[in-house]
């Protein structure tokens, strides 16, 4: 008898390539935004990881405001709601 597998947990971290694919952008565009401190990321050694929650928060902010959110201003947008 097969056991029910545990539910799939959403990913907490994404690679730059996965983030780019999710947003329909090139990985280089994401790397540039990260380098300009315009997109949230964590560096672990040579690897860069993007918190999946950041994409959800940015999308939610755009929906809530009903306008375009510039990633250069994402911290201010999220802080002010």
PDB file of N, CA, C and O in Angstrom:
ATOM      1  N   UNK A   1       0.842  -1.171   0.000  1.00  0.00           N
ATOM      2  CA  UNK A   1       0.000   0.000   0.000  1.00  0.00           C
ATOM      3  C   UNK A   1       0.889   1.236   0.000  1.00  0.00           C
ATOM      4  O   UNK A   1       1.814   1.340   0.805  1.00  0.00           O
ATOM      5  N   UNK A   2       0.611   2.162  -0.892  1.00  0.00           N
ATOM      6  CA  UNK A   2       1.414   3.379  -1.021  1.00  0.00           C
ATOM      7  C   UNK A   2       1.033   4.380   0.057  1.00  0.00           C
ATOM      8  O   UNK A   2      -0.136   4.533   0.411  1.00  0.00           O
ATOM      9  N   UNK A   3       2.034   5.043   0.555  1.00  0.00           N
ATOM     10  CA  UNK A   3       1.751   6.081   1.539  1.00  0.00           C
ATOM     11  C   UNK A   3       1.614   7.415   0.830  1.00  0.00           C
ATOM     12  O   UNK A   3       2.188   7.634  -0.237  1.00  0.00           O
ATOM     13  N   UNK A   4       0.851   8.291   1.435  1.00  0.00           N
ATOM     14  CA  UNK A   4       0.644   9.612   0.871  1.00  0.00           C
ATOM     15  C   UNK A   4       1.917  10.439   1.080  1.00  0.00           C
ATOM     16  O   UNK A   4       2.333  10.650   2.219  1.00  0.00           O
ATOM     17  N   UNK A   5       2.536  10.907  -0.007  1.00  0.00           N
ATOM     18  CA  UNK A   5       3.751  11.697   0.164  1.00  0.00           C
ATOM     19  C   UNK A   5       3.440  13.021   0.861  1.00  0.00           C
ATOM     20  O   UNK A   5       2.337  13.557   0.754  1.00  0.00           O
ATOM     21  N   UNK A   6       4.432  13.529   1.571  1.00  0.00           N
ATOM     22  CA  UNK A   6       4.221  14.815   2.246  1.00  0.00           C
ATOM     23  C   UNK A   6       4.003  15.897   1.198  1.00  0.00           C
ATOM     24  O   UNK A   6       4.516  15.802   0.084  1.00  0.00           O
ATOM     25  N   UNK A   7       3.240  16.927   1.558  1.00  0.00           N
ATOM     26  CA  UNK A   7       2.947  17.982   0.584  1.00  0.00           C
ATOM     27  C   UNK A   7       4.229  18.681   0.140  1.00  0.00           C
ATOM     28  O   UNK A   7       5.186  18.816   0.902  1.00  0.00           O
ATOM     29  N   UNK A   8       4.214  19.112  -1.090  1.00  0.00           N
ATOM     30  CA  UNK A   8       5.363  19.816  -1.644  1.00  0.00           C
ATOM     31  C   UNK A   8       5.423  21.207  -1.032  1.00  0.00           C
ATOM     32  O   UNK A   8       4.460  21.972  -1.095  1.00  0.00           O
ATOM     33  N   UNK A   9       6.547  21.515  -0.450  1.00  0.00           N
ATOM     34  CA  UNK A   9       6.744  22.823   0.175  1.00  0.00           C
ATOM     35  C   UNK A   9       7.246  23.818  -0.868  1.00  0.00           C
ATOM     36  O   UNK A   9       8.131  23.486  -1.656  1.00  0.00           O
ATOM     37  N   UNK A  10       6.696  25.029  -0.885  1.00  0.00           N
ATOM     38  CA  UNK A  10       7.177  26.019  -1.849  1.00  0.00           C
ATOM     39  C   UNK A  10       8.656  26.326  -1.610  1.00  0.00           C
ATOM     40  O   UNK A  10       9.142  26.278  -0.480  1.00  0.00           O
ATOM     41  N   UNK A  11       9.340  26.635  -2.674  1.00  0.00           N
ATOM     42  CA  UNK A  11      10.765  26.950  -2.573  1.00  0.00           C
ATOM     43  C   UNK A  11      10.957  28.261  -1.841  1.00  0.00           C
ATOM     44  O   UNK A  11      10.198  29.208  -2.050  1.00  0.00           O
ATOM     45  N   UNK A  12      11.956  28.327  -0.990  1.00  0.00           N
ATOM     46  CA  UNK A  12      12.283  29.543  -0.256  1.00  0.00           C
ATOM     47  C   UNK A  12      13.264  30.390  -1.037  1.00  0.00           C
ATOM     48  O   UNK A  12      13.204  31.619  -0.997  1.00  0.00           O
ATOM     49  N   UNK A  13      14.160  29.742  -1.740  1.00  0.00           N
ATOM     50  CA  UNK A  13      15.210  30.426  -2.491  1.00  0.00           C
ATOM     51  C   UNK A  13      15.184  30.003  -3.946  1.00  0.00           C
ATOM     52  O   UNK A  13      14.893  28.851  -4.268  1.00  0.00           O
ATOM     53  N   UNK A  14      15.493  30.948  -4.821  1.00  0.00           N
ATOM     54  CA  UNK A  14      15.573  30.682  -6.256  1.00  0.00           C
ATOM     55  C   UNK A  14      16.956  31.065  -6.760  1.00  0.00           C
ATOM     56  O   UNK A  14      17.614  31.943  -6.201  1.00  0.00           O
ATOM     57  N   UNK A  15      17.383  30.405  -7.811  1.00  0.00           N
ATOM     58  CA  UNK A  15      18.610  30.838  -8.465  1.00  0.00           C
ATOM     59  C   UNK A  15      18.293  32.079  -9.290  1.00  0.00           C
ATOM     60  O   UNK A  15      17.128  32.401  -9.526  1.00  0.00           O
ATOM     61  N   UNK A  16      19.324  32.758  -9.718  1.00  0.00           N
ATOM     62  CA  UNK A  16      19.120  33.923 -10.583  1.00  0.00           C
ATOM     63  C   UNK A  16      18.430  33.488 -11.876  1.00  0.00           C
ATOM     64  O   UNK A  16      17.551  34.186 -12.384  1.00  0.00           O
ATOM     65  N   UNK A  17      18.829  32.350 -12.395  1.00  0.00           N
ATOM     66  CA  UNK A  17      18.229  31.847 -13.632  1.00  0.00           C
ATOM     67  C   UNK A  17      16.749  31.535 -13.446  1.00  0.00           C
ATOM     68  O   UNK A  17      15.941  31.835 -14.325  1.00  0.00           O
ATOM     69  N   UNK A  18      16.382  30.935 -12.313  1.00  0.00           N
ATOM     70  CA  UNK A  18      14.973  30.643 -12.036  1.00  0.00           C
ATOM     71  C   UNK A  18      14.177  31.929 -11.862  1.00  0.00           C
ATOM     72  O   UNK A  18      13.037  32.028 -12.317  1.00  0.00           O
ATOM     73  N   UNK A  19      14.778  32.905 -11.205  1.00  0.00           N
ATOM     74  CA  UNK A  19      14.120  34.201 -11.022  1.00  0.00           C
ATOM     75  C   UNK A  19      13.880  34.866 -12.366  1.00  0.00           C
ATOM     76  O   UNK A  19      12.798  35.391 -12.628  1.00  0.00           O
ATOM     77  N   UNK A  20      14.895  34.839 -13.210  1.00  0.00           N
ATOM     78  CA  UNK A  20      14.770  35.442 -14.542  1.00  0.00           C
ATOM     79  C   UNK A  20      13.661  34.764 -15.340  1.00  0.00           C
ATOM     80  O   UNK A  20      12.853  35.436 -15.981  1.00  0.00           O
ATOM     81  N   UNK A  21      13.623  33.442 -15.301  1.00  0.00           N
ATOM     82  CA  UNK A  21      12.582  32.712 -16.023  1.00  0.00           C
ATOM     83  C   UNK A  21      11.196  33.057 -15.484  1.00  0.00           C
ATOM     84  O   UNK A  21      10.252  33.234 -16.254  1.00  0.00           O
ATOM     85  N   UNK A  22      11.079  33.150 -14.167  1.00  0.00           N
ATOM     86  CA  UNK A  22       9.792  33.481 -13.529  1.00  0.00           C
ATOM     87  C   UNK A  22       9.291  34.851 -13.968  1.00  0.00           C
ATOM     88  O   UNK A  22       8.092  35.051 -14.159  1.00  0.00           O
ATOM     89  N   UNK A  23      10.226  35.797 -14.128  1.00  0.00           N
ATOM     90  CA  UNK A  23       9.858  37.168 -14.493  1.00  0.00           C
ATOM     91  C   UNK A  23       9.902  37.427 -15.995  1.00  0.00           C
ATOM     92  O   UNK A  23       9.528  38.509 -16.449  1.00  0.00           O
ATOM     93  N   UNK A  24      10.351  36.453 -16.758  1.00  0.00           N
ATOM     94  CA  UNK A  24      10.426  36.630 -18.206  1.00  0.00           C
ATOM     95  C   UNK A  24      11.544  37.577 -18.616  1.00  0.00           C
ATOM     96  O   UNK A  24      11.426  38.306 -19.601  1.00  0.00           O
ATOM     97  N   UNK A  25      12.624  37.559 -17.854  1.00  0.00           N
ATOM     98  CA  UNK A  25      13.770  38.427 -18.110  1.00  0.00           C
ATOM     99  C   UNK A  25      15.010  37.579 -18.336  1.00  0.00           C
ATOM    100  O   UNK A  25      14.987  36.364 -18.140  1.00  0.00           O
ATOM    101  N   UNK A  26      16.085  38.223 -18.746  1.00  0.00           N
ATOM    102  CA  UNK A  26      17.344  37.502 -18.865  1.00  0.00           C
ATOM    103  C   UNK A  26      18.023  37.451 -17.501  1.00  0.00           C
ATOM    104  O   UNK A  26      17.795  38.309 -16.648  1.00  0.00           O
ATOM    105  N   UNK A  27      18.851  36.445 -17.309  1.00  0.00           N
ATOM    106  CA  UNK A  27      19.610  36.334 -16.065  1.00  0.00           C
ATOM    107  C   UNK A  27      20.517  37.549 -15.904  1.00  0.00           C
ATOM    108  O   UNK A  27      20.718  38.022 -14.785  1.00  0.00           O
ATOM    109  N   UNK A  28      21.062  38.056 -16.992  1.00  0.00           N
ATOM    110  CA  UNK A  28      21.948  39.223 -16.920  1.00  0.00           C
ATOM    111  C   UNK A  28      21.189  40.443 -16.387  1.00  0.00           C
ATOM    112  O   UNK A  28      21.763  41.238 -15.642  1.00  0.00           O
ATOM    113  N   UNK A  29      19.930  40.605 -16.749  1.00  0.00           N
ATOM    114  CA  UNK A  29      19.132  41.719 -16.238  1.00  0.00           C
ATOM    115  C   UNK A  29      18.983  41.598 -14.721  1.00  0.00           C
ATOM    116  O   UNK A  29      19.081  42.594 -14.004  1.00  0.00           O
ATOM    117  N   UNK A  30      18.749  40.390 -14.237  1.00  0.00           N
ATOM    118  CA  UNK A  30      18.631  40.178 -12.790  1.00  0.00           C
ATOM    119  C   UNK A  30      19.967  40.434 -12.106  1.00  0.00           C
ATOM    120  O   UNK A  30      20.011  41.092 -11.066  1.00  0.00           O
ATOM    121  N   UNK A  31      21.059  39.920 -12.676  1.00  0.00           N
ATOM    122  CA  UNK A  31      22.387  40.167 -12.093  1.00  0.00           C
ATOM    123  C   UNK A  31      22.680  41.669 -12.013  1.00  0.00           C
ATOM    124  O   UNK A  31      23.224  42.143 -11.015  1.00  0.00           O
ATOM    125  N   UNK A  32      22.324  42.409 -13.049  1.00  0.00           N
ATOM    126  CA  UNK A  32      22.563  43.861 -13.047  1.00  0.00           C
ATOM    127  C   UNK A  32      21.737  44.548 -11.961  1.00  0.00           C
ATOM    128  O   UNK A  32      22.236  45.426 -11.257  1.00  0.00           O
ATOM    129  N   UNK A  33      20.490  44.153 -11.830  1.00  0.00           N
ATOM    130  CA  UNK A  33      19.634  44.750 -10.795  1.00  0.00           C
ATOM    131  C   UNK A  33      20.168  44.432  -9.402  1.00  0.00           C
ATOM    132  O   UNK A  33      20.139  45.284  -8.514  1.00  0.00           O
ATOM    133  N   UNK A  34      20.650  43.216  -9.212  1.00  0.00           N
ATOM    134  CA  UNK A  34      21.227  42.845  -7.919  1.00  0.00           C
ATOM    135  C   UNK A  34      22.482  43.672  -7.653  1.00  0.00           C
ATOM    136  O   UNK A  34      22.669  44.176  -6.546  1.00  0.00           O
ATOM    137  N   UNK A  35      23.334  43.813  -8.652  1.00  0.00           N
ATOM    138  CA  UNK A  35      24.567  44.604  -8.492  1.00  0.00           C
ATOM    139  C   UNK A  35      24.276  46.057  -8.170  1.00  0.00           C
ATOM    140  O   UNK A  35      25.044  46.704  -7.460  1.00  0.00           O
ATOM    141  N   UNK A  36      23.167  46.573  -8.691  1.00  0.00           N
ATOM    142  CA  UNK A  36      22.780  47.966  -8.452  1.00  0.00           C
ATOM    143  C   UNK A  36      21.978  48.114  -7.151  1.00  0.00           C
ATOM    144  O   UNK A  36      21.449  49.188  -6.865  1.00  0.00           O
ATOM    145  N   UNK A  37      21.893  47.045  -6.377  1.00  0.00           N
ATOM    146  CA  UNK A  37      21.084  47.033  -5.150  1.00  0.00           C
ATOM    147  C   UNK A  37      19.628  47.385  -5.423  1.00  0.00           C
ATOM    148  O   UNK A  37      18.959  47.999  -4.592  1.00  0.00           O
ATOM    149  N   UNK A  38      19.150  46.989  -6.594  1.00  0.00           N
ATOM    150  CA  UNK A  38      17.776  47.266  -6.970  1.00  0.00           C
ATOM    151  C   UNK A  38      16.909  46.007  -6.918  1.00  0.00           C
ATOM    152  O   UNK A  38      15.724  46.047  -7.251  1.00  0.00           O
ATOM    153  N   UNK A  39      17.508  44.891  -6.497  1.00  0.00           N
ATOM    154  CA  UNK A  39      16.748  43.650  -6.398  1.00  0.00           C
ATOM    155  C   UNK A  39      17.330  42.848  -5.244  1.00  0.00           C
ATOM    156  O   UNK A  39      18.550  42.741  -5.128  1.00  0.00           O
ATOM    157  N   UNK A  40      16.484  42.283  -4.387  1.00  0.00           N
ATOM    158  CA  UNK A  40      16.978  41.582  -3.202  1.00  0.00           C
ATOM    159  C   UNK A  40      17.638  40.249  -3.548  1.00  0.00           C
ATOM    160  O   UNK A  40      17.148  39.491  -4.385  1.00  0.00           O
ATOM    161  N   UNK A  41      18.750  39.987  -2.890  1.00  0.00           N
ATOM    162  CA  UNK A  41      19.460  38.725  -3.084  1.00  0.00           C
ATOM    163  C   UNK A  41      20.390  38.499  -1.907  1.00  0.00           C
ATOM    164  O   UNK A  41      20.706  39.418  -1.152  1.00  0.00           O
ATOM    165  N   UNK A  42      20.815  37.267  -1.771  1.00  0.00           N
ATOM    166  CA  UNK A  42      21.764  36.884  -0.735  1.00  0.00           C
ATOM    167  C   UNK A  42      22.930  36.188  -1.421  1.00  0.00           C
ATOM    168  O   UNK A  42      22.737  35.293  -2.243  1.00  0.00           O
ATOM    169  N   UNK A  43      24.128  36.604  -1.079  1.00  0.00           N
ATOM    170  CA  UNK A  43      25.309  35.950  -1.627  1.00  0.00           C
ATOM    171  C   UNK A  43      25.837  34.974  -0.588  1.00  0.00           C
ATOM    172  O   UNK A  43      26.057  35.333   0.568  1.00  0.00           O
ATOM    173  N   UNK A  44      26.033  33.747  -1.014  1.00  0.00           N
ATOM    174  CA  UNK A  44      26.633  32.716  -0.183  1.00  0.00           C
ATOM    175  C   UNK A  44      27.851  32.226  -0.948  1.00  0.00           C
ATOM    176  O   UNK A  44      27.738  31.455  -1.900  1.00  0.00           O
ATOM    177  N   UNK A  45      29.015  32.687  -0.515  1.00  0.00           N
ATOM    178  CA  UNK A  45      30.222  32.380  -1.269  1.00  0.00           C
ATOM    179  C   UNK A  45      30.133  33.043  -2.632  1.00  0.00           C
ATOM    180  O   UNK A  45      29.985  34.262  -2.725  1.00  0.00           O
ATOM    181  N   UNK A  46      30.221  32.261  -3.670  1.00  0.00           N
ATOM    182  CA  UNK A  46      30.112  32.798  -5.033  1.00  0.00           C
ATOM    183  C   UNK A  46      28.699  32.688  -5.595  1.00  0.00           C
ATOM    184  O   UNK A  46      28.411  33.177  -6.687  1.00  0.00           O
ATOM    185  N   UNK A  47      27.833  32.046  -4.840  1.00  0.00           N
ATOM    186  CA  UNK A  47      26.470  31.812  -5.320  1.00  0.00           C
ATOM    187  C   UNK A  47      25.534  32.928  -4.876  1.00  0.00           C
ATOM    188  O   UNK A  47      25.626  33.418  -3.750  1.00  0.00           O
ATOM    189  N   UNK A  48      24.644  33.320  -5.759  1.00  0.00           N
ATOM    190  CA  UNK A  48      23.639  34.333  -5.436  1.00  0.00           C
ATOM    191  C   UNK A  48      22.278  33.666  -5.430  1.00  0.00           C
ATOM    192  O   UNK A  48      21.901  32.991  -6.388  1.00  0.00           O
ATOM    193  N   UNK A  49      21.542  33.858  -4.342  1.00  0.00           N
ATOM    194  CA  UNK A  49      20.202  33.297  -4.190  1.00  0.00           C
ATOM    195  C   UNK A  49      19.205  34.441  -4.021  1.00  0.00           C
ATOM    196  O   UNK A  49      19.488  35.441  -3.361  1.00  0.00           O
ATOM    197  N   UNK A  50      18.050  34.273  -4.621  1.00  0.00           N
ATOM    198  CA  UNK A  50      16.994  35.279  -4.533  1.00  0.00           C
ATOM    199  C   UNK A  50      15.870  34.712  -3.667  1.00  0.00           C
ATOM    200  O   UNK A  50      15.401  33.601  -3.913  1.00  0.00           O
ATOM    201  N   UNK A  51      15.434  35.466  -2.656  1.00  0.00           N
ATOM    202  CA  UNK A  51      14.317  34.967  -1.850  1.00  0.00           C
ATOM    203  C   UNK A  51      13.032  34.954  -2.687  1.00  0.00           C
ATOM    204  O   UNK A  51      12.637  35.973  -3.254  1.00  0.00           O
ATOM    205  N   UNK A  52      12.396  33.798  -2.753  1.00  0.00           N
ATOM    206  CA  UNK A  52      11.172  33.677  -3.540  1.00  0.00           C
ATOM    207  C   UNK A  52      10.101  34.640  -3.044  1.00  0.00           C
ATOM    208  O   UNK A  52       9.284  35.120  -3.830  1.00  0.00           O
ATOM    209  N   UNK A  53      10.103  34.921  -1.752  1.00  0.00           N
ATOM    210  CA  UNK A  53       9.116  35.835  -1.177  1.00  0.00           C
ATOM    211  C   UNK A  53       9.233  37.239  -1.771  1.00  0.00           C
ATOM    212  O   UNK A  53       8.244  37.969  -1.833  1.00  0.00           O
ATOM    213  N   UNK A  54      10.426  37.615  -2.204  1.00  0.00           N
ATOM    214  CA  UNK A  54      10.613  38.951  -2.775  1.00  0.00           C
ATOM    215  C   UNK A  54       9.770  39.140  -4.034  1.00  0.00           C
ATOM    216  O   UNK A  54       9.199  40.209  -4.251  1.00  0.00           O
ATOM    217  N   UNK A  55       9.696  38.112  -4.848  1.00  0.00           N
ATOM    218  CA  UNK A  55       8.890  38.201  -6.070  1.00  0.00           C
ATOM    219  C   UNK A  55       7.417  38.355  -5.706  1.00  0.00           C
ATOM    220  O   UNK A  55       6.707  39.174  -6.291  1.00  0.00           O
ATOM    221  N   UNK A  56       6.966  37.564  -4.739  1.00  0.00           N
ATOM    222  CA  UNK A  56       5.569  37.658  -4.293  1.00  0.00           C
ATOM    223  C   UNK A  56       5.268  39.023  -3.695  1.00  0.00           C
ATOM    224  O   UNK A  56       4.214  39.598  -3.966  1.00  0.00           O
ATOM    225  N   UNK A  57       6.183  39.551  -2.884  1.00  0.00           N
ATOM    226  CA  UNK A  57       5.976  40.863  -2.259  1.00  0.00           C
ATOM    227  C   UNK A  57       5.936  41.977  -3.296  1.00  0.00           C
ATOM    228  O   UNK A  57       5.107  42.882  -3.207  1.00  0.00           O
ATOM    229  N   UNK A  58       6.827  41.912  -4.274  1.00  0.00           N
ATOM    230  CA  UNK A  58       6.821  42.932  -5.329  1.00  0.00           C
ATOM    231  C   UNK A  58       5.545  42.856  -6.154  1.00  0.00           C
ATOM    232  O   UNK A  58       4.953  43.884  -6.485  1.00  0.00           O
ATOM    233  N   UNK A  59       5.124  41.647  -6.484  1.00  0.00           N
ATOM    234  CA  UNK A  59       3.880  41.486  -7.246  1.00  0.00           C
ATOM    235  C   UNK A  59       2.690  41.986  -6.441  1.00  0.00           C
ATOM    236  O   UNK A  59       1.812  42.664  -6.975  1.00  0.00           O
ATOM    237  N   UNK A  60       2.664  41.651  -5.156  1.00  0.00           N
ATOM    238  CA  UNK A  60       1.576  42.113  -4.294  1.00  0.00           C
ATOM    239  C   UNK A  60       1.540  43.623  -4.185  1.00  0.00           C
ATOM    240  O   UNK A  60       0.465  44.223  -4.188  1.00  0.00           O
ATOM    241  N   UNK A  61       2.713  44.246  -4.088  1.00  0.00           N
ATOM    242  CA  UNK A  61       2.772  45.708  -4.009  1.00  0.00           C
ATOM    243  C   UNK A  61       2.243  46.344  -5.291  1.00  0.00           C
ATOM    244  O   UNK A  61       1.539  47.353  -5.243  1.00  0.00           O
ATOM    245  N   UNK A  62       2.581  45.756  -6.428  1.00  0.00           N
ATOM    246  CA  UNK A  62       2.091  46.291  -7.707  1.00  0.00           C
ATOM    247  C   UNK A  62       0.576  46.169  -7.798  1.00  0.00           C
ATOM    248  O   UNK A  62      -0.098  47.088  -8.265  1.00  0.00           O
ATOM    249  N   UNK A  63       0.045  45.045  -7.356  1.00  0.00           N
ATOM    250  CA  UNK A  63      -1.409  44.845  -7.382  1.00  0.00           C
ATOM    251  C   UNK A  63      -2.084  45.796  -6.405  1.00  0.00           C
ATOM    252  O   UNK A  63      -3.071  46.444  -6.750  1.00  0.00           O
ATOM    253  N   UNK A  64      -1.558  45.884  -5.189  1.00  0.00           N
ATOM    254  CA  UNK A  64      -2.161  46.756  -4.174  1.00  0.00           C
ATOM    255  C   UNK A  64      -2.162  48.218  -4.606  1.00  0.00           C
ATOM    256  O   UNK A  64      -3.144  48.931  -4.398  1.00  0.00           O
ATOM    257  N   UNK A  65      -1.071  48.660  -5.201  1.00  0.00           N
ATOM    258  CA  UNK A  65      -0.979  50.060  -5.631  1.00  0.00           C
ATOM    259  C   UNK A  65      -1.657  50.293  -6.969  1.00  0.00           C
ATOM    260  O   UNK A  65      -2.013  51.424  -7.302  1.00  0.00           O
ATOM    261  N   UNK A  66      -1.835  49.231  -7.731  1.00  0.00           N
ATOM    262  CA  UNK A  66      -2.436  49.381  -9.055  1.00  0.00           C
ATOM    263  C   UNK A  66      -1.545  50.149 -10.008  1.00  0.00           C
ATOM    264  O   UNK A  66      -2.019  50.830 -10.917  1.00  0.00           O
ATOM    265  N   UNK A  67      -0.233  50.027  -9.783  1.00  0.00           N
ATOM    266  CA  UNK A  67       0.703  50.748 -10.635  1.00  0.00           C
ATOM    267  C   UNK A  67       2.004  49.974 -10.757  1.00  0.00           C
ATOM    268  O   UNK A  67       2.203  48.942 -10.117  1.00  0.00           O
ATOM    269  N   UNK A  68       2.872  50.495 -11.586  1.00  0.00           N
ATOM    270  CA  UNK A  68       4.179  49.885 -11.808  1.00  0.00           C
ATOM    271  C   UNK A  68       5.054  50.112 -10.588  1.00  0.00           C
ATOM    272  O   UNK A  68       5.102  51.216 -10.046  1.00  0.00           O
ATOM    273  N   UNK A  69       5.746  49.064 -10.155  1.00  0.00           N
ATOM    274  CA  UNK A  69       6.703  49.160  -9.064  1.00  0.00           C
ATOM    275  C   UNK A  69       8.094  49.047  -9.672  1.00  0.00           C
ATOM    276  O   UNK A  69       8.410  48.050 -10.320  1.00  0.00           O
ATOM    277  N   UNK A  70       8.910  50.044  -9.470  1.00  0.00           N
ATOM    278  CA  UNK A  70      10.289  50.015  -9.954  1.00  0.00           C
ATOM    279  C   UNK A  70      11.136  49.294  -8.920  1.00  0.00           C
ATOM    280  O   UNK A  70      11.118  49.657  -7.744  1.00  0.00           O
ATOM    281  N   UNK A  71      11.870  48.290  -9.338  1.00  0.00           N
ATOM    282  CA  UNK A  71      12.665  47.543  -8.366  1.00  0.00           C
ATOM    283  C   UNK A  71      13.713  48.413  -7.692  1.00  0.00           C
ATOM    284  O   UNK A  71      14.167  48.082  -6.597  1.00  0.00           O
ATOM    285  N   UNK A  72      14.108  49.511  -8.314  1.00  0.00           N
ATOM    286  CA  UNK A  72      15.066  50.423  -7.683  1.00  0.00           C
ATOM    287  C   UNK A  72      14.479  51.028  -6.414  1.00  0.00           C
ATOM    288  O   UNK A  72      15.220  51.441  -5.522  1.00  0.00           O
ATOM    289  N   UNK A  73      13.154  51.080  -6.328  1.00  0.00           N
ATOM    290  CA  UNK A  73      12.471  51.663  -5.176  1.00  0.00           C
ATOM    291  C   UNK A  73      11.747  50.616  -4.340  1.00  0.00           C
ATOM    292  O   UNK A  73      10.914  50.973  -3.507  1.00  0.00           O
ATOM    293  N   UNK A  74      12.044  49.327  -4.538  1.00  0.00           N
ATOM    294  CA  UNK A  74      11.257  48.272  -3.907  1.00  0.00           C
ATOM    295  C   UNK A  74      11.273  48.349  -2.392  1.00  0.00           C
ATOM    296  O   UNK A  74      10.244  48.095  -1.765  1.00  0.00           O
ATOM    297  N   UNK A  75      12.388  48.686  -1.782  1.00  0.00           N
ATOM    298  CA  UNK A  75      12.433  48.750  -0.320  1.00  0.00           C
ATOM    299  C   UNK A  75      11.491  49.818   0.223  1.00  0.00           C
ATOM    300  O   UNK A  75      10.776  49.588   1.198  1.00  0.00           O
ATOM    301  N   UNK A  76      11.495  50.975  -0.408  1.00  0.00           N
ATOM    302  CA  UNK A  76      10.630  52.064   0.023  1.00  0.00           C
ATOM    303  C   UNK A  76       9.164  51.705  -0.191  1.00  0.00           C
ATOM    304  O   UNK A  76       8.321  51.995   0.659  1.00  0.00           O
ATOM    305  N   UNK A  77       8.861  51.080  -1.316  1.00  0.00           N
ATOM    306  CA  UNK A  77       7.480  50.687  -1.615  1.00  0.00           C
ATOM    307  C   UNK A  77       6.973  49.694  -0.574  1.00  0.00           C
ATOM    308  O   UNK A  77       5.857  49.836  -0.075  1.00  0.00           O
ATOM    309  N   UNK A  78       7.783  48.691  -0.245  1.00  0.00           N
ATOM    310  CA  UNK A  78       7.356  47.697   0.727  1.00  0.00           C
ATOM    311  C   UNK A  78       7.251  48.272   2.121  1.00  0.00           C
ATOM    312  O   UNK A  78       6.406  47.839   2.905  1.00  0.00           O
ATOM    313  N   UNK A  79       8.102  49.250   2.449  1.00  0.00           N
ATOM    314  CA  UNK A  79       8.074  49.859   3.775  1.00  0.00           C
ATOM    315  C   UNK A  79       6.846  50.758   3.969  1.00  0.00           C
ATOM    316  O   UNK A  79       6.278  50.825   5.059  1.00  0.00           O
ATOM    317  N   UNK A  80       6.450  51.442   2.898  1.00  0.00           N
ATOM    318  CA  UNK A  80       5.326  52.372   2.996  1.00  0.00           C
ATOM    319  C   UNK A  80       3.990  51.724   2.690  1.00  0.00           C
ATOM    320  O   UNK A  80       2.935  52.284   2.984  1.00  0.00           O
ATOM    321  N   UNK A  81       4.043  50.526   2.092  1.00  0.00           N
ATOM    322  CA  UNK A  81       2.800  49.815   1.786  1.00  0.00           C
ATOM    323  C   UNK A  81       2.191  50.363   0.596  1.00  0.00           C
ATOM    324  O   UNK A  81       1.132  49.897   0.174  1.00  0.00           O
TER     325      UNK A  81
END
